[in-house]
């Protein structure tokens, strides 16, 4: 492993040393993305299914890369809205960063899409009145757009501790990058149809990630079954 120490970006070339126990949602999203790509350069946006990220939906999001280094939030979990204290759909991802870190984030986002590569950022938010110090991690992985539309990025932002007074904005402490290498002979993402069918839980017309109703109903039935014994009707003549 080659470590690259820079006075400006503090860039590390490959992932190392991050604790998946402290930030389990990051580990789940990365494992899910790797499983989807299956040796290809990257998976397609249409392949992303919220049921594969059930335990991380609160922290997951999808960005639309609308210009070099500029990402707009298309859909996001509740945790992102909690951090800013407002609805985040349609906002630039730089809204989560302190002014001094915004240019650096834009360069990182551009490299994720253009290289392509996966990035894992360690973030901090300084404390103050009603604001405890926060540590967070931000994960970014590219998604293919075979239809020629704007590139998408699958992301995950998870913080530790109480959020306190909002909005919370972060500084970038460290960047870890993983180069994406496609396995020879791996299939390319399937072309998207003219009117792609996107699972309602990840549809970008909504504001937040939600599980499909059928999944929620199954979960409710399972809770009910665990919460009380089953009843049996006995008829006696």
C-alpha atoms as a printed R data frame, in Angstrom:
    type eleno elety resid chain resno       x       y       z
1   ATOM     1    CA   UNK     A     1   0.000   0.000   0.000
2   ATOM     2    CA   UNK     A     2   1.327   3.385  -0.996
3   ATOM     3    CA   UNK     A     3   0.442   6.284   1.292
4   ATOM     4    CA   UNK     A     4   0.560   9.771  -0.159
5   ATOM     5    CA   UNK     A     5   0.834  12.517   2.431
6   ATOM     6    CA   UNK     A     6  -0.003  16.002   1.167
7   ATOM     7    CA   UNK     A     7  -0.073  19.274   3.030
8   ATOM     8    CA   UNK     A     8  -3.175  20.334   1.124
9   ATOM     9    CA   UNK     A     9  -5.428  17.348   0.541
10  ATOM    10    CA   UNK     A    10  -4.055  14.804   3.056
11  ATOM    11    CA   UNK     A    11  -4.683  12.113   0.463
12  ATOM    12    CA   UNK     A    12  -4.174   8.411   1.074
13  ATOM    13    CA   UNK     A    13  -4.225   6.340  -2.098
14  ATOM    14    CA   UNK     A    14  -6.092   3.265  -0.786
15  ATOM    15    CA   UNK     A    15  -8.450   2.495   2.101
16  ATOM    16    CA   UNK     A    16  -6.717   1.535   5.321
17  ATOM    17    CA   UNK     A    17  -7.287   1.722   9.043
18  ATOM    18    CA   UNK     A    18 -10.919   2.876   9.153
19  ATOM    19    CA   UNK     A    19 -13.007   1.069  11.745
20  ATOM    20    CA   UNK     A    20 -16.128  -0.541  10.211
21  ATOM    21    CA   UNK     A    21 -17.570  -1.062  13.708
22  ATOM    22    CA   UNK     A    22 -17.762   2.690  14.383
23  ATOM    23    CA   UNK     A    23 -19.319   3.432  10.990
24  ATOM    24    CA   UNK     A    24 -21.215   0.289   9.963
25  ATOM    25    CA   UNK     A    25 -23.305   2.057   7.310
26  ATOM    26    CA   UNK     A    26 -20.151   2.990   5.379
27  ATOM    27    CA   UNK     A    27 -18.995  -0.626   5.387
28  ATOM    28    CA   UNK     A    28 -22.407  -1.854   4.209
29  ATOM    29    CA   UNK     A    29 -22.675   0.622   1.323
30  ATOM    30    CA   UNK     A    30 -19.141  -0.172   0.154
31  ATOM    31    CA   UNK     A    31 -19.792  -3.928   0.286
32  ATOM    32    CA   UNK     A    32 -23.094  -3.469  -1.560
33  ATOM    33    CA   UNK     A    33 -21.494  -1.342  -4.301
34  ATOM    34    CA   UNK     A    34 -18.662  -3.858  -4.752
35  ATOM    35    CA   UNK     A    35 -21.181  -6.702  -4.950
36  ATOM    36    CA   UNK     A    36 -23.214  -4.860  -7.594
37  ATOM    37    CA   UNK     A    37 -20.281  -4.090  -9.839
38  ATOM    38    CA   UNK     A    38 -19.207  -7.764  -9.849
39  ATOM    39    CA   UNK     A    39 -15.814  -7.122 -11.373
40  ATOM    40    CA   UNK     A    40 -16.972  -4.374 -13.742
41  ATOM    41    CA   UNK     A    41 -15.683  -0.837 -13.589
42  ATOM    42    CA   UNK     A    42 -18.872   0.242 -11.794
43  ATOM    43    CA   UNK     A    43 -22.564  -0.710 -11.495
44  ATOM    44    CA   UNK     A    44 -25.369   1.232 -13.165
45  ATOM    45    CA   UNK     A    45 -27.714   3.599 -11.317
46  ATOM    46    CA   UNK     A    46 -30.708   1.444 -12.311
47  ATOM    47    CA   UNK     A    47 -29.222  -1.551 -10.473
48  ATOM    48    CA   UNK     A    48 -29.300   0.126  -7.053
49  ATOM    49    CA   UNK     A    49 -32.082  -1.363  -4.913
50  ATOM    50    CA   UNK     A    50 -32.896   0.024  -1.430
51  ATOM    51    CA   UNK     A    51 -33.521  -3.483  -0.103
52  ATOM    52    CA   UNK     A    52 -29.805  -4.150  -0.424
53  ATOM    53    CA   UNK     A    53 -29.083  -1.151   1.810
54  ATOM    54    CA   UNK     A    54 -31.863  -1.594   4.336
55  ATOM    55    CA   UNK     A    55 -29.673  -0.985   7.406
56  ATOM    56    CA   UNK     A    56 -27.895   2.000   5.829
57  ATOM    57    CA   UNK     A    57 -30.759   3.876   4.132
58  ATOM    58    CA   UNK     A    58 -30.825   6.549   6.833
59  ATOM    59    CA   UNK     A    59 -27.300   7.582   5.830
60  ATOM    60    CA   UNK     A    60 -27.317   6.826   2.076
61  ATOM    61    CA   UNK     A    61 -27.792   9.276  -0.767
62  ATOM    62    CA   UNK     A    62 -27.395   9.670  -4.510
63  ATOM    63    CA   UNK     A    63 -25.729  12.665  -6.139
64  ATOM    64    CA   UNK     A    64 -26.190  13.944  -9.655
65  ATOM    65    CA   UNK     A    65 -22.859  15.173 -11.039
66  ATOM    66    CA   UNK     A    66 -24.137  18.212 -12.907
67  ATOM    67    CA   UNK     A    67 -20.740  19.829 -13.679
68  ATOM    68    CA   UNK     A    68 -17.087  18.994 -12.967
69  ATOM    69    CA   UNK     A    69 -16.815  18.791  -9.186
70  ATOM    70    CA   UNK     A    70 -20.431  19.884  -8.619
71  ATOM    71    CA   UNK     A    71 -22.837  17.365  -7.103
72  ATOM    72    CA   UNK     A    72 -26.530  17.923  -6.411
73  ATOM    73    CA   UNK     A    73 -28.402  15.733  -3.929
74  ATOM    74    CA   UNK     A    74 -31.112  13.799  -5.757
75  ATOM    75    CA   UNK     A    75 -32.410  11.670  -2.881
76  ATOM    76    CA   UNK     A    76 -31.098  11.118   0.640
77  ATOM    77    CA   UNK     A    77 -31.714   9.432   3.967
78  ATOM    78    CA   UNK     A    78 -33.016  11.275   7.027
79  ATOM    79    CA   UNK     A    79 -29.585  11.596   8.648
80  ATOM    80    CA   UNK     A    80 -28.465  14.113   6.028
81  ATOM    81    CA   UNK     A    81 -31.509  16.307   6.655
82  ATOM    82    CA   UNK     A    82 -30.905  16.008  10.403
83  ATOM    83    CA   UNK     A    83 -27.335  17.291   9.986
84  ATOM    84    CA   UNK     A    84 -28.423  20.429   8.148
85  ATOM    85    CA   UNK     A    85 -31.764  20.839   9.890
86  ATOM    86    CA   UNK     A    86 -33.595  21.130   6.557
87  ATOM    87    CA   UNK     A    87 -34.615  19.188   3.468
88  ATOM    88    CA   UNK     A    88 -31.484  18.481   1.429
89  ATOM    89    CA   UNK     A    89 -32.915  17.314  -1.908
90  ATOM    90    CA   UNK     A    90 -31.712  19.591  -4.701
91  ATOM    91    CA   UNK     A    91 -28.956  21.126  -2.581
92  ATOM    92    CA   UNK     A    92 -25.272  21.040  -3.567
93  ATOM    93    CA   UNK     A    93 -23.228  18.559  -1.575
94  ATOM    94    CA   UNK     A    94 -20.852  21.381  -0.630
95  ATOM    95    CA   UNK     A    95 -23.579  22.603   1.776
96  ATOM    96    CA   UNK     A    96 -22.287  19.967   4.201
97  ATOM    97    CA   UNK     A    97 -18.794  21.475   4.244
98  ATOM    98    CA   UNK     A    98 -17.175  24.488   5.848
99  ATOM    99    CA   UNK     A    99 -16.101  27.096   3.283
100 ATOM   100    CA   UNK     A   100 -12.397  26.183   3.539
101 ATOM   101    CA   UNK     A   101 -13.121  22.538   2.570
102 ATOM   102    CA   UNK     A   102 -15.505  23.069  -0.340
103 ATOM   103    CA   UNK     A   103 -12.890  23.380  -3.085
104 ATOM   104    CA   UNK     A   104 -11.154  20.248  -1.832
105 ATOM   105    CA   UNK     A   105 -14.416  18.312  -1.840
106 ATOM   106    CA   UNK     A   106 -15.153  19.439  -5.399
107 ATOM   107    CA   UNK     A   107 -11.778  18.091  -6.555
108 ATOM   108    CA   UNK     A   108 -12.456  14.777  -4.809
109 ATOM   109    CA   UNK     A   109 -15.920  14.441  -6.371
110 ATOM   110    CA   UNK     A   110 -14.518  15.217  -9.804
111 ATOM   111    CA   UNK     A   111 -11.878  12.492  -9.415
112 ATOM   112    CA   UNK     A   112 -14.475   9.937  -8.255
113 ATOM   113    CA   UNK     A   113 -16.408  10.412 -11.500
114 ATOM   114    CA   UNK     A   114 -13.520  11.003 -13.909
115 ATOM   115    CA   UNK     A   115 -10.846   8.529 -12.751
116 ATOM   116    CA   UNK     A   116 -13.033   6.666 -11.682
117 ATOM   117    CA   UNK     A   117 -12.344   5.787  -8.055
118 ATOM   118    CA   UNK     A   118 -13.955   5.317  -4.651
119 ATOM   119    CA   UNK     A   119 -13.329   7.915  -1.938
120 ATOM   120    CA   UNK     A   120 -13.679   7.651   1.828
121 ATOM   121    CA   UNK     A   121 -13.411  10.952   3.710
122 ATOM   122    CA   UNK     A   122 -12.853  11.455   7.432
123 ATOM   123    CA   UNK     A   123 -14.695  14.601   8.549
124 ATOM   124    CA   UNK     A   124 -14.858  16.719  11.695
125 ATOM   125    CA   UNK     A   125 -17.218  19.454  12.831
126 ATOM   126    CA   UNK     A   126 -15.985  21.746  15.583
127 ATOM   127    CA   UNK     A   127 -18.025  22.217  18.733
128 ATOM   128    CA   UNK     A   128 -19.671  25.309  20.131
129 ATOM   129    CA   UNK     A   129 -22.710  26.452  22.084
130 ATOM   130    CA   UNK     A   130 -25.277  23.679  21.681
131 ATOM   131    CA   UNK     A   131 -22.966  21.887  19.276
132 ATOM   132    CA   UNK     A   132 -20.851  18.936  20.403
133 ATOM   133    CA   UNK     A   133 -17.790  18.074  18.351
134 ATOM   134    CA   UNK     A   134 -18.664  15.594  15.612
135 ATOM   135    CA   UNK     A   135 -16.666  12.998  13.735
136 ATOM   136    CA   UNK     A   136 -18.093  11.613  10.507
137 ATOM   137    CA   UNK     A   137 -17.204   9.617   7.439
138 ATOM   138    CA   UNK     A   138 -18.323  10.228   3.880
139 ATOM   139    CA   UNK     A   139 -18.224   7.518   1.214
140 ATOM   140    CA   UNK     A   140 -18.498   8.190  -2.532
141 ATOM   141    CA   UNK     A   141 -18.659   5.605  -5.342
142 ATOM   142    CA   UNK     A   142 -19.478   6.193  -9.043
143 ATOM   143    CA   UNK     A   143 -22.496   4.789 -10.872
144 ATOM   144    CA   UNK     A   144 -22.615   4.274 -14.638
145 ATOM   145    CA   UNK     A   145 -25.072   6.188 -16.803
146 ATOM   146    CA   UNK     A   146 -25.410   4.125 -20.003
147 ATOM   147    CA   UNK     A   147 -28.242   6.385 -21.218
148 ATOM   148    CA   UNK     A   148 -25.851   9.296 -21.565
149 ATOM   149    CA   UNK     A   149 -27.432  11.296 -18.733
150 ATOM   150    CA   UNK     A   150 -25.716  13.039 -15.855
151 ATOM   151    CA   UNK     A   151 -23.384  10.713 -13.921
152 ATOM   152    CA   UNK     A   152 -24.609   9.599 -10.505
153 ATOM   153    CA   UNK     A   153 -22.655   8.902  -7.326
154 ATOM   154    CA   UNK     A   154 -23.770   6.552  -4.562
155 ATOM   155    CA   UNK     A   155 -22.816   7.968  -1.193
156 ATOM   156    CA   UNK     A   156 -23.081   7.474   2.544
157 ATOM   157    CA   UNK     A   157 -22.606  10.077   5.281
158 ATOM   158    CA   UNK     A   158 -22.567   8.825   8.864
159 ATOM   159    CA   UNK     A   159 -21.642  10.819  11.984
160 ATOM   160    CA   UNK     A   160 -20.996   9.778  15.566
161 ATOM   161    CA   UNK     A   161 -22.614  11.394  18.591
162 ATOM   162    CA   UNK     A   162 -25.391  13.924  19.099
163 ATOM   163    CA   UNK     A   163 -25.920  16.440  16.324
164 ATOM   164    CA   UNK     A   164 -26.949  19.402  18.470
165 ATOM   165    CA   UNK     A   165 -27.777  22.772  16.959
166 ATOM   166    CA   UNK     A   166 -27.953  22.753  13.175
167 ATOM   167    CA   UNK     A   167 -26.744  23.232  10.529
168 ATOM   168    CA   UNK     A   168 -23.609  21.121  11.020
169 ATOM   169    CA   UNK     A   169 -20.832  21.611   8.495
170 ATOM   170    CA   UNK     A   170 -17.626  19.650   8.239
171 ATOM   171    CA   UNK     A   171 -13.929  20.031   7.547
172 ATOM   172    CA   UNK     A   172 -12.025  17.336   5.685
173 ATOM   173    CA   UNK     A   173  -9.364  15.713   7.860
174 ATOM   174    CA   UNK     A   174  -8.271  12.847   5.634
175 ATOM   175    CA   UNK     A   175  -9.089  11.369   2.241
176 ATOM   176    CA   UNK     A   176  -8.642   7.725   1.342
177 ATOM   177    CA   UNK     A   177  -8.966   6.701  -2.286
178 ATOM   178    CA   UNK     A   178  -9.304   3.288  -3.885
179 ATOM   179    CA   UNK     A   179  -8.569   2.894  -7.556
180 ATOM   180    CA   UNK     A   180 -11.217   0.878  -9.424
181 ATOM   181    CA   UNK     A   181  -9.894  -1.934 -11.574
182 ATOM   182    CA   UNK     A   182 -12.253  -3.920 -13.795
183 ATOM   183    CA   UNK     A   183 -11.742  -7.664 -14.092
184 ATOM   184    CA   UNK     A   184 -11.007  -8.723 -17.646
185 ATOM   185    CA   UNK     A   185 -14.101 -10.218 -19.250
186 ATOM   186    CA   UNK     A   186 -16.520  -8.763 -16.687
187 ATOM   187    CA   UNK     A   187 -19.862  -7.786 -18.289
188 ATOM   188    CA   UNK     A   188 -20.700  -4.132 -18.742
189 ATOM   189    CA   UNK     A   189 -23.839  -2.620 -17.104
190 ATOM   190    CA   UNK     A   190 -27.027  -3.352 -19.034
191 ATOM   191    CA   UNK     A   191 -28.248  -0.358 -21.100
192 ATOM   192    CA   UNK     A   192 -31.082   1.497 -19.398
193 ATOM   193    CA   UNK     A   193 -34.472   1.407 -21.166
194 ATOM   194    CA   UNK     A   194 -35.991   4.600 -22.516
195 ATOM   195    CA   UNK     A   195 -38.228   4.816 -19.457
196 ATOM   196    CA   UNK     A   196 -36.274   2.968 -16.750
197 ATOM   197    CA   UNK     A   197 -38.264   1.408 -13.971
198 ATOM   198    CA   UNK     A   198 -36.696   2.498 -10.701
199 ATOM   199    CA   UNK     A   199 -37.766   0.920  -7.439
200 ATOM   200    CA   UNK     A   200 -40.069   3.370  -5.582
201 ATOM   201    CA   UNK     A   201 -37.717   3.310  -2.603
202 ATOM   202    CA   UNK     A   202 -34.906   4.826  -4.653
203 ATOM   203    CA   UNK     A   203 -36.961   6.905  -7.077
204 ATOM   204    CA   UNK     A   204 -35.402  10.339  -7.494
205 ATOM   205    CA   UNK     A   205 -38.775  12.077  -7.705
206 ATOM   206    CA   UNK     A   206 -39.150  11.700  -3.943
207 ATOM   207    CA   UNK     A   207 -37.153  13.381  -1.201
208 ATOM   208    CA   UNK     A   208 -35.926  10.496   0.929
209 ATOM   209    CA   UNK     A   209 -34.946   6.867   0.693
210 ATOM   210    CA   UNK     A   210 -37.774   4.600   1.818
211 ATOM   211    CA   UNK     A   211 -38.304   0.884   1.697
212 ATOM   212    CA   UNK     A   212 -41.012  -0.455  -0.628
213 ATOM   213    CA   UNK     A   213 -44.398  -0.879   1.061
214 ATOM   214    CA   UNK     A   214 -44.276  -4.646   0.686
215 ATOM   215    CA   UNK     A   215 -41.021  -4.778   2.636
216 ATOM   216    CA   UNK     A   216 -42.425  -2.541   5.385
217 ATOM   217    CA   UNK     A   217 -45.565  -4.704   5.629
218 ATOM   218    CA   UNK     A   218 -43.485  -7.855   5.981
219 ATOM   219    CA   UNK     A   219 -41.441  -6.180   8.704
220 ATOM   220    CA   UNK     A   220 -44.584  -5.099  10.583
221 ATOM   221    CA   UNK     A   221 -46.021  -8.604  10.383
222 ATOM   222    CA   UNK     A   222 -42.777 -10.057  11.691
223 ATOM   223    CA   UNK     A   223 -42.773  -7.655  14.654
224 ATOM   224    CA   UNK     A   224 -46.385  -8.566  15.429
225 ATOM   225    CA   UNK     A   225 -45.570 -12.255  15.294
226 ATOM   226    CA   UNK     A   226 -42.649 -11.787  17.688
227 ATOM   227    CA   UNK     A   227 -44.599  -9.526  20.024
228 ATOM   228    CA   UNK     A   228 -47.464 -11.874  20.893
229 ATOM   229    CA   UNK     A   229 -48.284 -15.582  20.566
230 ATOM   230    CA   UNK     A   230 -50.290 -16.763  17.608
231 ATOM   231    CA   UNK     A   231 -54.018 -17.281  18.169
232 ATOM   232    CA   UNK     A   232 -55.810 -20.424  17.070
233 ATOM   233    CA   UNK     A   233 -59.577 -20.610  16.615
234 ATOM   234    CA   UNK     A   234 -60.979 -23.856  18.003
235 ATOM   235    CA   UNK     A   235 -64.595 -24.801  17.254
236 ATOM   236    CA   UNK     A   236 -66.337 -27.220  19.587
237 ATOM   237    CA   UNK     A   237 -69.654 -28.868  18.600
